[in-house]
Amino acid sequence: MSIKAPDGHIAGQGVGVPPPDKAGAPQRMRELEALRIRRSPEPRRRLRLLPLVLILLIGAVAAAGAYEVYQRTLGRPLEVRTAYVTMQRAGQPGVVLTGSGYVVTRHKYITIGTKILGQIVEEPIEEGQHVKRGDLLARIDDRDYRAQLRQAIADRALAVANVKLKQAQADRLRALYESGVESKDTLDVAENALSVARASLARADAAIDYAKFNVSQCYITSPINGIVLQKYRELGDTINYGGNIQAGGGATDIVQLADTDDMRAEVDINEADIAKVAIGAPARVVPDAYPDRSFEATLVKIYPEADRQKGTVKVEVSMHKPDLEIVKPEMSARVSFSTTGGGSEDKTMLLAPKKAVITQGGAAYVWTLRNGVAERVAIKRGRELEDGVEIRQGLNDGDEVIVEPPQNLKEGEKVVSTQA
């Protein structure tokens, strides 16, 4: 707070200090203004540019994401399955047809039985047992049948003695008749008695044969080399027409056999493919239970009638050397029919997958993959085998072809290969 003195001076101001120069104030203000630190307005400009930078950054990220999606969807090359054209020697067997079937025997199955009645006293067999021709399958109690045989033999001896007697009587009466002692009627009676005695002897002989047959029926032996599939009777069973038997057997059936001398495989072939095989064609049989084992075979039978409902024809192949420890009747098996080229072993042929060859209007072509680009190539096809189609012109060994090409595939389109 300042106090003015009467002389006009301000109290508290030093004596001798001149009063402020009002004229120099503006100059001092300018000097002070020059010494002021000025703040730059750049941060405000940066704040104004930040939203623009964020928008550009978000746009770039969105563009990169859209490009990635495009590359994975519309812009991604079409994926196709491919395989290679292979070369095979014409002299090597090629599979032309395969089918599934069952192991059978030439004579199918044989049911062995007896024609007599009685109790089974011996049966040295079991299911799955291999038997040879003449091996005993079962024996029936034969004591009563042997007694009948002895009785028939005794009856024959009686008949023989009676024939001798009647023969002697007829000879004497014939001599007496020739001398005029006996009449013709007496001779006729004697000769008739001789004929009756001879007939009785013949009947006795037949009775012996019948008795021997009954005795032989007590011993049931195997007529073939085979394997026992099923037993209809057990030890101790009595065979009679009213007895209980297992399903599938007759009143006097004892066992069912399968002939193992000629093991075969029976398979149904599509009637459209039957022309590919013929009698004598080589084949190979692979049991489903032993996929690592195979047996050479030959086509020996084509049934004369097709199955209308299934559209198939039944055929049989005979196995050359089957392992009877592995191959058993009614086992499921896969049969492959093969063929040879019939020419020189040096002759070769190209094979392409069946699903790679397309035929339209009599012309055939394939899609090949070269340098990542699909190309349509016209070909000249040959025989159709089980493992491919013979290519006679248009392709080379090692060419990569597209298997089951998509319908929208275009010439020159980029594709990505996946092995078939």
C-alpha positions in Angstrom: 0.0 0.0 0.0 1.5 3.4 -1.0 0.9 6.7 0.7 1.4 10.0 -1.2 3.3 12.7 0.5 2.3 16.4 0.2 5.0 17.0 -2.2 3.7 14.4 -4.6 6.2 11.6 -3.8 5.0 8.2 -2.8 5.9 7.1 0.6 8.3 4.1 0.7 10.0 5.1 -2.5 13.6 5.8 -2.0 14.6 9.3 -2.2 16.7 10.0 -5.2 15.0 7.3 -7.3 13.5 8.8 -10.4 9.9 8.0 -11.1 9.0 5.3 -13.6 9.4 6.4 -17.2 6.0 5.8 -18.6 7.4 6.3 -22.1 9.7 3.2 -21.7 7.0 0.7 -20.6 6.1 -0.5 -24.1 9.7 -1.2 -24.8 10.0 -3.3 -21.7 6.9 -5.2 -22.6 8.3 -6.1 -25.9 11.5 -7.3 -24.3 9.5 -9.4 -21.9 7.4 -10.8 -24.8 10.6 -11.8 -26.6 11.7 -13.7 -23.6 8.4 -15.7 -23.3 8.6 -19.5 -24.2 6.2 -20.2 -26.9 4.4 -23.7 -26.9 4.1 -25.5 -30.2 0.5 -26.4 -31.5 1.7 -29.8 -33.0 0.1 -32.0 -30.3 -3.3 -30.8 -31.3 -2.5 -31.6 -34.9 -1.4 -35.1 -33.9 -4.7 -35.6 -32.1 -6.6 -34.6 -35.2 -4.5 -37.1 -37.3 -5.0 -40.1 -34.9 -8.5 -41.1 -36.0 -7.3 -41.1 -39.6 -4.4 -43.4 -38.8 -6.7 -45.8 -36.9 -9.1 -45.9 -39.8 -6.3 -46.7 -42.3 -4.9 -49.4 -39.9 -8.3 -51.1 -39.5 -8.8 -51.0 -43.3 -5.4 -52.6 -43.9 -6.2 -55.4 -41.4 -9.6 -56.0 -43.0 -8.1 -56.1 -46.4 -5.5 -58.6 -45.3 -8.2 -60.8 -43.7 -10.4 -60.6 -46.8 -7.4 -61.6 -49.0 -6.7 -64.6 -46.7 -10.4 -65.7 -46.8 -10.3 -65.3 -50.6 -7.1 -67.4 -50.8 -8.8 -70.2 -48.7 -12.1 -70.1 -50.6 -12.6 -68.6 -54.0 -9.0 -68.0 -54.7 -7.8 -71.4 -53.6 -6.8 -73.8 -56.4 -9.2 -76.8 -56.8 -8.2 -80.0 -55.0 -8.2 -83.2 -57.1 -7.1 -86.8 -56.5 -4.4 -88.0 -58.8 -2.6 -91.2 -59.7 0.3 -92.1 -62.0 0.2 -94.0 -65.3 2.2 -97.3 -64.8 3.8 -99.6 -67.2 3.3 -103.4 -67.1 4.8 -106.2 -69.0 2.2 -107.8 -71.3 3.5 -111.3 -70.3 2.7 -110.7 -66.7 -0.7 -111.9 -65.5 -3.1 -109.1 -65.0 -6.3 -109.2 -62.9 -9.3 -108.8 -65.0 -12.0 -109.6 -62.5 -12.5 -110.2 -58.8 -15.4 -111.6 -56.8 -16.3 -112.9 -53.4 -17.7 -116.4 -52.7 -17.3 -119.5 -50.6 -15.1 -122.6 -50.5 -17.0 -125.7 -51.6 -16.1 -129.2 -52.8 -16.7 -130.8 -56.2 -19.3 -133.2 -55.0 -20.7 -130.7 -52.5 -21.6 -132.6 -49.4 -22.2 -136.3 -49.0 -24.5 -137.7 -46.3 -23.5 -141.2 -45.1 -26.0 -143.4 -43.5 -27.1 -147.0 -43.1 -30.1 -149.1 -44.4 -30.6 -151.0 -41.2 -31.7 -150.3 -37.7 -29.8 -150.8 -34.5 -27.6 -149.3 -31.8 -24.4 -147.5 -32.5 -21.6 -149.2 -30.5 -18.6 -147.5 -32.1 -18.1 -144.0 -33.6 -14.4 -143.0 -33.8 -14.9 -139.6 -35.5 -15.5 -135.9 -34.6 -16.5 -132.8 -36.6 -13.5 -131.4 -38.5 -11.7 -134.7 -38.6 -10.1 -135.7 -41.9 -10.9 -139.2 -43.0 -9.6 -141.4 -45.9 -11.5 -143.8 -48.1 -12.3 -146.9 -46.2 -11.9 -145.4 -42.7 -14.6 -146.5 -40.2 -17.2 -143.9 -39.4 -19.5 -145.9 -37.2 -20.4 -149.5 -36.2 -23.8 -150.8 -35.4 -24.5 -153.7 -33.1 -24.5 -156.6 -35.5 -25.1 -159.6 -33.3 -28.7 -160.2 -34.5 -27.7 -159.7 -38.1 -24.9 -162.2 -37.8 -27.4 -164.7 -36.3 -29.6 -164.2 -39.3 -26.6 -164.8 -41.5 -25.9 -168.1 -39.7 -29.5 -169.1 -40.0 -29.5 -168.3 -43.8 -26.3 -170.5 -44.2 -28.0 -173.4 -42.4 -31.1 -173.0 -44.5 -28.9 -173.3 -47.6 -27.3 -176.4 -46.3 -30.8 -177.9 -45.9 -31.7 -176.8 -49.3 -28.6 -178.4 -50.8 -29.3 -181.7 -49.1 -32.9 -181.6 -50.3 -31.7 -181.0 -53.9 -29.4 -184.0 -53.7 -32.3 -186.2 -52.5 -34.7 -185.0 -55.1 -32.1 -185.4 -57.8 -31.5 -189.1 -56.8 -35.2 -189.8 -56.7 -35.8 -188.2 -60.1 -32.9 -190.2 -61.6 -34.2 -193.5 -60.3 -37.8 -192.8 -61.5 -36.5 -191.8 -64.9 -34.7 -195.2 -65.2 -37.8 -197.0 -64.2 -39.9 -195.0 -66.6 -37.5 -195.9 -69.4 -37.8 -199.6 -68.5 -41.6 -199.3 -68.4 -42.0 -199.9 -64.7 -43.1 -196.4 -63.6 -45.6 -194.2 -65.2 -45.0 -190.8 -66.8 -47.0 -189.1 -64.1 -44.8 -190.5 -61.3 -41.7 -189.2 -63.2 -43.2 -185.8 -63.6 -43.9 -185.5 -59.9 -40.3 -186.4 -59.1 -38.8 -183.9 -61.6 -41.1 -181.2 -60.2 -39.9 -182.0 -56.7 -36.4 -181.6 -57.9 -37.2 -178.2 -59.4 -38.8 -177.0 -56.2 -35.7 -178.1 -54.3 -33.4 -176.2 -56.6 -35.6 -173.1 -56.2 -35.3 -173.4 -52.5 -31.6 -173.6 -52.8 -31.6 -170.4 -54.9 -33.8 -168.7 -52.3 -31.3 -169.8 -49.6 -28.5 -168.3 -51.5 -30.4 -165.0 -51.8 -31.1 -165.1 -48.1 -27.4 -165.5 -47.4 -26.6 -162.5 -49.6 -29.2 -160.4 -47.9 -27.9 -161.4 -44.4 -24.3 -160.6 -45.5 -25.5 -157.2 -46.7 -27.2 -156.4 -43.4 -24.0 -157.4 -41.6 -22.0 -155.1 -43.9 -24.3 -152.3 -43.2 -23.3 -152.5 -39.6 -19.9 -151.1 -40.6 -20.2 -147.6 -42.1 -17.0 -146.6 -43.8 -16.0 -143.4 -45.7 -16.4 -143.7 -49.5 -14.1 -140.7 -50.1 -11.2 -138.8 -48.8 -12.8 -135.9 -47.0 -13.6 -134.1 -43.8 -16.4 -134.6 -41.3 -18.8 -131.7 -41.4 -21.5 -132.9 -39.1 -22.5 -135.9 -37.0 -26.2 -136.7 -36.9 -25.8 -139.6 -34.4 -23.8 -140.1 -31.2 -22.3 -143.2 -29.6 -25.1 -145.2 -28.0 -27.9 -143.8 -30.2 -30.4 -146.3 -31.6 -31.2 -145.9 -35.2 -34.9 -146.4 -35.8 -37.6 -144.7 -37.9 -39.2 -143.0 -34.9 -36.1 -141.9 -33.1 -34.9 -138.3 -32.6 -32.2 -137.0 -35.0 -30.4 -133.7 -35.5 -31.7 -131.2 -37.9 -30.8 -131.9 -41.5 -30.4 -135.7 -41.1 -32.6 -138.5 -42.2 -33.9 -141.4 -40.1 -30.8 -143.5 -40.8 -28.2 -140.8 -41.6 -25.1 -140.8 -39.4 -22.6 -138.3 -40.7 -22.0 -135.6 -43.4 -18.7 -135.5 -45.3 -17.1 -133.1 -47.7 -14.8 -134.3 -50.5 -11.3 -132.7 -50.0 -9.8 -134.3 -53.1 -11.1 -131.4 -55.2 -11.5 -128.2 -53.2 -13.2 -125.4 -55.0 -14.4 -121.8 -54.6 -17.8 -120.8 -55.8 -18.3 -117.2 -56.7 -21.1 -115.1 -58.4 -19.9 -113.0 -61.3 -21.9 -110.1 -62.7 -23.5 -111.2 -65.9 -22.1 -108.1 -67.7 -18.5 -109.4 -66.8 -18.9 -113.1 -67.6 -17.4 -112.6 -71.1 -14.1 -111.6 -69.4 -13.5 -115.2 -68.2 -13.6 -118.6 -69.8 -13.0 -122.3 -68.9 -9.3 -122.8 -68.0 -8.7 -119.2 -67.0 -6.2 -118.9 -64.2 -7.4 -117.6 -60.9 -6.2 -117.0 -57.3 -8.2 -117.8 -54.2 -7.5 -115.8 -51.0 -9.5 -116.8 -47.8 -10.9 -113.9 -45.9 -9.6 -115.4 -42.7 -6.0 -115.7 -44.0 -5.5 -112.6 -46.3 -1.8 -113.3 -46.5 -2.3 -116.8 -48.0 -3.3 -117.4 -51.6 -3.8 -120.5 -53.7 -3.6 -120.9 -57.4 -6.7 -122.1 -59.1 -8.3 -122.7 -62.5 -11.8 -122.0 -63.7 -13.5 -125.4 -64.2 -17.2 -124.7 -64.3 -19.6 -122.1 -65.5 -23.2 -122.7 -64.5 -25.6 -122.7 -67.5 -28.2 -120.6 -65.9 -28.0 -117.0 -64.6 -29.7 -115.7 -61.5 -32.3 -113.2 -62.8 -32.9 -111.5 -59.5 -29.2 -110.9 -58.7 -28.0 -110.6 -62.3 -25.1 -112.9 -61.7 -23.7 -116.2 -63.1 -22.2 -118.7 -60.7 -18.8 -120.1 -61.5 -16.4 -122.5 -59.8 -12.6 -122.6 -59.6 -10.6 -125.6 -58.6 -7.7 -125.0 -56.2 -4.5 -126.7 -57.2 -2.8 -127.4 -53.8 -5.0 -126.2 -51.0 -3.8 -126.3 -47.5 -6.5 -128.4 -45.7 -5.4 -127.0 -42.4 -6.5 -123.6 -43.6 -9.0 -124.1 -46.4 -12.3 -125.4 -45.0 -15.7 -125.8 -46.7 -18.0 -122.8 -46.4 -15.2 -120.3 -45.7 -15.6 -117.0 -47.4 -12.9 -116.2 -49.9 -12.0 -113.7 -52.6 -11.3 -115.0 -56.1 -9.2 -113.0 -58.6 -9.3 -114.0 -62.3 -6.2 -113.2 -64.2 -5.1 -113.3 -67.8 -1.7 -113.1 -69.6 -0.9 -110.9 -72.5 -0.3 -113.8 -74.8 2.5 -112.0 -76.6 6.2 -111.5 -76.1 7.4 -110.9 -72.6 9.2 -107.8 -73.9 6.0 -106.2 -74.9 4.7 -103.6 -72.4 1.4 -101.8 -71.9 0.4 -98.7 -70.0 -2.2 -98.8 -67.4 -4.3 -95.9 -66.1 -6.8 -96.0 -63.3 -10.4 -96.8 -64.4 -11.9 -93.7 -62.8 -9.4 -91.5 -64.6 -10.6 -92.5 -68.1 -13.7 -90.7 -69.4 -15.6 -91.9 -72.5 -18.0 -89.7 -74.4 -19.5 -90.4 -77.7 -17.0 -93.2 -78.5 -14.0 -90.9 -77.7 -11.9 -91.3 -74.6 -9.8 -88.7 -72.7 -8.2 -88.1 -69.4 -7.3 -85.0 -67.4 -3.6 -84.7 -66.7 -1.8 -82.6 -64.1 1.3 -80.8 -65.4 3.0 -77.9 -63.6 0.0 -77.5 -61.3 -2.4 -77.0 -64.3 -5.1 -79.4 -65.5 -4.9 -80.4 -69.2 -7.4 -82.5 -71.1 -5.6 -85.2 -73.2 -7.3 -87.4 -75.8 -6.3 -91.1 -75.6 -6.8 -94.4 -77.3 -7.8 -97.0 -74.8 -7.5 -100.8 -75.0 -8.6 -103.6 -72.7 -10.2 -103.0 -69.3 -8.4 -104.9 -66.6 -9.2 -105.2 -62.9 -6.4 -102.9 -61.9 -6.7 -100.3 -64.7 -7.4 -99.5 -68.4 -4.8 -100.2 -71.1 -3.7 -97.0 -72.7 -2.5 -97.5 -76.3 -1.9 -93.9 -77.2 -1.9 -90.4 -75.6 0.0 -91.0 -72.4 3.5 -91.9 -71.2 4.7 -93.9 -68.2 4.7 -91.7 -65.1 2.1 -89.2 -66.3 0.0 -87.9 -63.5 -3.7 -88.2 -64.2 -6.7 -86.9 -62.3 -9.0 -89.5 -60.8 -12.7 -88.8 -60.8 -12.2 -85.3 -62.2 -14.8 -82.7 -61.1 -17.5 -81.8 -63.7 -16.6 -78.1 -63.4 -12.9 -78.7 -64.2 -11.6 -76.4 -67.0 -8.7 -76.5 -69.3 -5.7 -74.7 -67.9 -7.2 -74.4 -64.4 -4.8 -74.5 -61.5 -5.3 -77.5 -59.2 -3.8 -79.0 -56.1 -2.9 -82.7 -56.2 -3.7 -85.2 -53.5 -2.7 -88.8 -54.1 -5.6 -91.2 -54.8 
